[in-house]
């Protein structure tokens, strides 16, 4: 069928040859109305900016989606980056102009061509790659204990595509790595490994048949979940769905990533249980993240907070503590 949609999405990502234009067209016919409605609502809310002082009301509106024109401002505000930036106004400029560690520069330069090769802004011309380079080098020198870790390039790359501002990208990356996702990008990646085990435990509690089946087929949880979490779904889910998740992530923290993983697995219960071999299960989970369920981002986000609504911050915190103790007792 002839599609009304370009081979490239609004953020510059080239759509694959097997892209399901029919599903996307059906989704967009409804979602465009939602976007227009959300834009009108946010314009009204931001006129006097009272919404920024009403935490619960702000959370509700963010969960319904932040219009693209307000994302940079709201992400900076709810993450705490606005305040930190005011206290260190010239930090980014100083970091860019400081003497750079040659080993760090070499590692980042090596990774740059691998960042979104399917994106026209990154694979044609050097402007975006150079901006991304400066952001990653600046952050690597700012946080020497973390430096640079694979996965950061994708996160910073998408932040750059959304905000079109490299200094904003630096500050949002800083908030993610240091405040929102502690120990996801440390040398040991303890925070990431802990959250993988937390997701496994939550699936065991909520969907024991799925957990049992995955264990029986021998698919290690890190094989599936590492990529989901380390790039905050940006190399996994459709772009608009990722941004809707990030809206909530900046405001509510890392529990959002856990809720998304549990929801993704729960929504594909039938397909997962139908898998008979390890390879079938692996393929099933790869296709699940690109299917109609995740394309319909508005409905998917509703499911994230409805299906995982009873997963509280306290429960996640308790599980993290238990998992961390267990992992520490097993370590040599």
N, C-alpha and C positions, 0 to 999 in steps of 0.2 A: 504494500500500500504506500501511497505517497504521503510523506510526513510534512507537517507544517513547521517542524522543529529543525534547527540547524544541527550539523554534525558536531558542533562545539557548544558546550553549555555556557551560561553567563559568567562563569569563573574561568573560562578558557580551557576546560577539560574536553578532550576529544572523545566523543562517544564511540564505544567499541562496535565492531561490525555486527555483533549479535544483540545490539541494544534493542530493547523492546519498546519501540516507538508507540505501539498501540496502547500498551498499559500506561505509558507516560502521558500520552495525549489525553486519555481518559482521566487520569489523576489531575493534570494541570487545568482541565476545564473547570474543575471544582476549586482547586487550590488557588487559582488566580483571584477568585472572588474572596477567598479567605485572606489572601495577602492584601488586597485592597481594603478590606474591612479592618485588618490589624493596623495598617498604615494610618488610616483615619483615626483609629482609637489612640495610637501612640502619639500622633501629632497633637491631639487634644490633651493627653496626659502630660506631655513634655512642655506644653505651652507655659505652665507655671511651675513645672518640675516638682509638684507636691508628691507625686508618686514615688520619687526617690527617697522620701522620708517615711514611707509606709511599707515596712518590710514585707508583711504578708501579702498585701495587695500587689506589690512589685513582683513577688515570687509567682503569684497566680498569672500575671500578665506575661512574665518571661516564659513560663511553661507553655503558653499559647503561641509563643514565637515573637522574636524581636525583628521588626522590619530592618532590612539591610541598611537603610540610611541612618539608623540609630545604633547599630551593633557596636561600632568602635567606642562610642561614648558610654554605652551601658556596660560593656565588657570591662572597660577601664574602671568605671565607678564601682561595680559590684565586686570586682576582684581585689579592690584596694590599691590598684595601680595608680589611680588618680592622686591619692594622698602621698604615696611614696615618691611619685614623680615630682610633686611640688617640693618635697624635701631635698631632692637631688636633681635639680633642673638640668645641670650640664653633664650629668653622669655619662649618658650615651656618647655625647660628643668627645668627652675626655677619653673614653675607652677606645673609640675609633682612632683617635689621633695618638694613642700611646704606642710604645714599642711592642710588637707582636711576637709571640713565641712561634718559632718557625715550624716546630713539630705539630702544633695545633693547627696552624695555617694549612699545612700539607694534608692533614687528615680531612679537614673541611673541604679543601679544594677537590680532593678525591671524590667526596660524596656529592658535590654540587650537580654534576651531570646526571646523577641517579635520581635527583629530586624531580618528581612529576614529569617524566619524559613524555607523558601524554597530554601535557598542558602547553598551549601555544605561547603563553607568556614566558615559560621557562625553556622551551625548546627552540624558540626563534629569538635571536638577539641575546645580549648579555645583561640588559638592564636589571631584570628581576634576579638573575643569578648573582649579580654583584651586590644588590641590596641584601639578599639572603646571606651572602658571604659576610658582609659587614655586621649583620645582626648576630650571626653565630660566633664570629670571632670576638665581638664585643662581649657577648655573654660568657664565652669560654674564659676570657680574661677576668671578667667580673667575679665569676664563681669558679675559682681554680680547683676546688675540691671535686666539683662535678665535671668541669671542662666541657667537652663535647661528647654526646652520646648519639649513636644512630637512632633515628626516630625523631630527634629534635629538628632535623632538616625538613621533614614533612610537616610538622606542627608549625614551625616558623614560616614555612612556605605558604601554607593555607592562611595563616594569620596575615601575611603580606598581601595575598590575593584579596582578602576581605577588607582590610583596613587601608590598603594602598599607602601605608605609612610605616617606614622601617623603625622609627623610634618607638611608635606605639607597639609594633611587633616585638621589639626588645622587651618592653615593660610587661606585656602580656605573657611572653615566654618566661620571664623571671617569676611572675606570680604563679604560673602553672608548676614550674619545676621546684620552687622553694616553698610555696604555701599550700597549693591545692593538691599536689601529687608528691608529698614527701617520700624520698627514697625510691621513686620510680626510675630515676636516672643516675643514681649513685653507682659507684663501682660494683657493688654487690647486688644492686637492684632489689634489695630486701622488700621494699614497699610493693613493688610489682609482683614478686613471687608470693608475698603474703596475700595479696588481693586475688591472685589466681586460686589459691587454696580456699579463700573465703567464698568465692563464686561456686567452687566445687561443693562446699558444705551447704550453701544455700540451695543449690540444685538438688542435693541429696535430701534436704528437708522438704522442699516444695514439690519436687518431681522425682520421687525415689525410683520409679521405673526407668526414667531417662538416665539417671545417674548410674544405676545398675547396668543398663545396656551399654553405655559408653565405657564403663570399667571392663565389662565382659569382652568387648571388642578390642580392648587394649589401646585405645587412643589416649595418650597422655594429655591431661588438661592444658599444660603449657604449649603444646603444639597448636592448639586452637586459639587459646586466649592471649598468648604473648603479643601477637601482631595486633589483635583487637585493642589491647590496652596501651601498648607502648606508643602507638601513633594516634591514640585517642579516637580510633575508628576512622581516621581520615584516609587511610589506604584500604578501607574495608567497605564502608557503607556509601550510598549515594551522597553527593556533596551537600545538598540542601538538608538531608537528614542529619549529617554530621554537624552542620551549623546549628540546627535546632538542639542537638545534644549539647553542644558547646555553650549555647545560651544558658542552659541550666547548670552546666559544669562550672562556669565562672561564678555563678551565683550560689550554688548549693554544695559545691565541692565534689570530691572523688566518688562519693556514694552513687552519683549519677551513672558513672561508668559501670559500676557493679550491677545496678538495676537494669541497665541496657543489656548487659550480657545475659542475665537471668531471664529477661523478657524474650530475647532472641531465641534462646534455647527452648523456653516454654512454648512459644508460638509455633515452633517447628517440631513439636512432640511426635506427631504422627509420622512425619518423614524420617525422623531420627530412629524411632522404634522399628521402622520398616527396613533399615539397613542391616545387612547380614554379614558384611565384612568390614574390616578396618578401612579399606580404600573407599568403600561406599559411603561410610560415615564422614570421612574427610571431605569427599566431594559434595556430600549433602550440606555440610556446614559452610562450605565455600559458596555454594549456589544460594543458600538461604539468605545470606547477607546482601545479595543483589536482586532478590525477587520482589514481587509486588508488595509484600508485607512491609519492606523497608523503603520502597519508593514512595509510598503514601505516608510521608513524614508526619503530617498532622495527626493522622490516626495512630501511627506508630508511637509517637510521644504520649498520646493519651493512654495507650496500652502500657507503656513503661511505668507510668505513675499509678495506673489502675491495677495491673497484674502484680506489680511489685510494691504496691502501696503499703503493705504491712511490714515490709523490710525497713526497719527504722535505723536512724543513725546510731542509736545506742546498741542495737543488735549487731550492726556492722563493726562498731568499735570493740564490742565484746569478742566477736569472732576473730578480729585482727589480733587482739591480745592473746587469745587461746592458740591461734595458729602460730604466732611468733614464738610463744613458749615451746610449743611442740617442735617447731623447726630448730630452735636453739638447743633443745635437749637431744636432738638427733645428730647435730653437727659434731664433728670430731673435736 
